[in-house]
Amino acid sequence: MRVHLIAVQTELQTTPYTSTEAFKRYVLELNRTATQGLPEDEPRIIAFPETFALPLLFWLDTSRAVREAKTSLLAALQLLRENWQASLKLGVLSPAAFYHLRANHIWALYEQAFREAAQATRAYVVAGSIFSPRMDWEPAQRLHSQGKAVYNLSLVISPQGTVLGRIPKVNLTAQERLAFLSRGQPVRPTIQTRLGRIANLICLDAFHDDLLEQADAAGAWLVIQPSANAARWEGPWSADPKEIEGEVWLREGLAKKLRNRENLRYGLNPMLNGSFYDLCFEGRSGIYQAGGPLALADRAVGDAFVRAVVDIPEV
């Protein structure tokens, strides 16, 4: 069976995140462009970058003071000050109250936009990620958070617009720990679909052998790695300045991790680009098989749609 894999590389821009309709339109347009020209009867999997939806927390229906703050922490504190009465009612005594303050409104939009886009393009969609408490819906409580912890969470959505999984990131970066995020539980982050089992390992998670081994043992044929790398692609590697960031990424990433696996065959790595307050992201999105890339974005900055067709056994 032929399956189309698409990595959506996006460069951050403010306007799509400032209104509900703008964000829905942006997500739908990106999904439509990603699938343009593909045979209608052939399945497709689209993956968006890590933290793709994070700017909604800071820019959707917020003041100019929040949008123009020097750092994301100052922006969060400014928004809490502007909404101090609602913030006090949350019972969260840390800057993490910011995520809870925004969670219901933002999560509903994040989920709805991607569910509608997945239906419109008949695609499995990995909706990047967002920082949020775990959210659930139940008739009596309606949309509500589950606990006070906040995670880097990624949605996986079916072509029918159904949420198949809410995957938390397990291994956090220093910036994420400073952003008051909690570590997800290291359970098997795999999902059974009509195309077989796939794994969703958010950025750093896909560099850890333990989680790759779990995904492989669970029978996944594809690992998706939504990424947002806050480093210059052609600059020094954070762990060893004598190495180049992008060279290490390509050498130690999915092409290497896929070698000699029992089930894992392909990797899909969409990357975020652009500036977000005091952070700057760069990276070349790619689609990989063991030993090397099937397709790579031309540049480590700007928008790109990286596509490849792979053959997988019939399920």
N, C-alpha and C positions, 0 to 999 in steps of 0.2 A: 504494500500500500504506500502510495506517495503522500508525503506530508510536507507542507510548506512551513518553514520556520522563518520568523521575522523578528529582528531586534530593532526596536525603535530607539534611536539616539536623539535626545532632545537637548537643546540649549535653553536655559531658563530665561523667561521673559515675564514681565510683571502682568501685563494686561489679561492673559487668560485666567489668572487666579483671582481677579478682583470682583467677579460677579458669578452668580450661579449659572446663568445662561452662557457666559463666555467660557467657563470651564467645560460644561457639557459639550459645547460646540467644538472646542479645542480637542477634547478626547475623541469625539466622533470623527473629526477631520483627520486626525492622526491614524486612527484605525482604518479609515477608508483609503487613505493614501498607502498605508502599509499593504493592503490587500488588492490594490488596483491592478487589474489585468490578470488576476489569478483565475484558473478554471473554477467555476462555481461549485462543481461537484467534488472538489478535492479539499480535504481538511487542511486547516491552517492553525498555527499557534503563534500568537503575538505576545512579545514580552516588552514591558516598559521598564525604565530605570528605577533603581532604588531612590527613595525620597521624592519620587515624581510628584506626589500629592502634598508633600510637606508645606510648600508655600501657601496653600489654602489656609493653614492655621494662622498665618501672619498677614496675609494680604486680602482675604475675602471679607468685604464689608468692614474694614478697619480704618483707623484714622491715618492721616498723613504722618503723624508722629511715630506710629508703629511701623509703617512701611519704610520710613527714612531713618530709622535708628541705626547706629553704627554697628551693632552686633545683634544676633538673634536673641541673646539673653536680655539685652536692654529692650528689645522690641517686646519680648514676652512680659517683662516687668511693667512696661508702659501699658500694655493691654490689661494687665491685672489691676493696675492703678485706676484705669478708666472704668473698670467694672468691679470695683472693690466690694460692693455689697453682695453681688452674685458670687464672687470669689470666696468670701467668708463662709458662705453657706455650703461650700463643697466639702469642708472638713479635711482638706489636704494642706498640711502646713509645710509647704516647700514650693519652689518655683514650678514644680510639676503640676501644681494646680492649674497652670496655664492650659495644659493639654485637656484636663477635665472640663474646664470652662468652655473649650471650643469643640469638644468631642461630638456631642449629639448633632449639631448643625453640620459640621465638617464631614463626619463619617457618613451621614445620610447622603450627602452630595457625592462623595468619593465613590461609594458603592453604586448609587444609581447611575452615575455617568458611565461607569465601566460596564455595568450590566446592560444598559441600553446600547452601548457601542458593540459589545460582544454579540448581542442579538442582531444588530444591523449588519454586521460583517460576517456572521455565522462562524465565529472564530473562538477558540479557546484563548483567553487573555489572562496574562499575569500582569496585574495592575500596579506594577512598581511597588512602592510602599509608602507608608505614612507613620508618623509617631502618634500613638493613641493608646488609651486603655483598651482592654478587650471589650468589644461591644456586642450586644445581643439584642434580639427583639422577641418579646413575649406579649400576648394580647393585654394582660393586665398592667404590666410595667412599661409596655411599648419599647422604644429604643432606649437602652440603658447600659451603663458601664458595669463591668464585673470586676470589682476590686479597685484598689488605688494604684497599682503598678501600671507603668506606661511602657509600651514596647515599640520596636520598629516592626510593624506588621505589614504583611503582603497578602493581597487577595488573589485567588485563582478562580476564574469565572468560566462557565461553560458557554457554548454557542446558544444555548437556550436562555442565557442570562441568569443562570443559577450560580450562587456562590458555592464552590466546591471545597474551599479551604481558606483558613485565616492563619497564615504561617508567621510565627515570630522569629526574629533574628536571635541566634544563640550567642555568637561571639561578637562582642561590641568593641568598637574603636574607642580611643581615648576621648574623642569629641562626643561620642554618644553617651559615654559615662558622665561626662560633664553636663550633658543635656538632660540628666536625671532619668535616663532610660533604664529599664530592668532587662535582665538576660532571660530569654525564652528558655523553656525546657528542652533539653537535647533529645527529643523524641523523633521518630522517623518523619521527616518533612516530605512525605510522598503522598500522591493522590492518584487514585484509580480513575481513569477516564475511559471513554469509548475508543481512544487511541492507545490504550495501555497505560502503564503506570509512569508518572513523571515526578521529578523532584524539584522543589523550589528552595534553593539555598541562597540566602541574601548575602551578596558581596563577600565579606570575609569568611562566611560560613563555608563557601565552596573551596577555600584554600585549606580547610581542615580535613585531614584524612578520615577522622572518625565519622563525620557526617556523610562524606562520600561513600565510605564503606557501608553505612547504614542504608543509604539510598540504593546502592548496588545490590545489597543483600535482599532488599525489599522487591527487587525486580524492575526498578525504573530503567527505561531505555534513554531518557533525556534528563539532563540536569539544567535547570534555568537559574541563572545567576544575575539577578538585578543588582546593578552596581552604581555607586556614586563615590568616586575617588577624589578626595580633596587634596590633590597634589598635581604638580605640573607633569605632564606625560613625558616630556623630554628633560625633566629636572632630576635631581638626586633622589634616590630611593630613601624613604624615611628610616629604614632599618640599617642601611649602609650607604652613606653618601657617595661612596666610590662607584656605586651601581646606578643605572638609569631606571627610573620608575617604570616607564612603559616596557622596557626590555625585560625587566623582572616579571612584570605582569604577563607578558606573552610567553616567557620561558617557563614560569612556575604555575601558570593558570590551568585552564580547563584542558588544553591540548595535552598537557602532561598528566593531569589527574585522571583522564579517561583511559590511559594505557592499561591494557591487560585486565580490564574489568570483565566480570561475568555477564553483566546485562547492560550497563551504561555504554552508550555508543556515541551520543552527540551532546553538545553543550551550546547553550544560547545565552549570550552575555550582552544585554543592553546597558549603556552607560550614560549617566547624566553629565551635562556640560554647562558651563557658565557660572556666574557669580550669585551667591546667596549671602547677603550681609558681608561678613568678614571671611567667608569661605569661597574658594574658587575650585571648581571641578573640571577635570579633563579626562578623556579616555576614549579609545577606539573600540566601538562595539564590534562584536564578532560572533560567528557561528563556528563551532569547532567539532572535529573528530579527533580520535587518538592520534597524537603526533603533530597536529597542525591545524590551521584554520581552513574552513571551507569558504568563508567570506569574511572580509574585514571592512570596516568603514575607512574611507580614504584619509580622514583626518581625525585628530583627537579633540577637535572643537567643532561646534556647529551641529546642525541637525543632519540625520542620516537614517536611511531605512536599509538595513542589511538583510538580504534574503538568500535562502538556499532551499533546495528541494532534497529531501532524504527519503530513502525507502526503509520501511519498517515491516516486520511480519504482521500479517492479519491477526487481529485480536479475536 
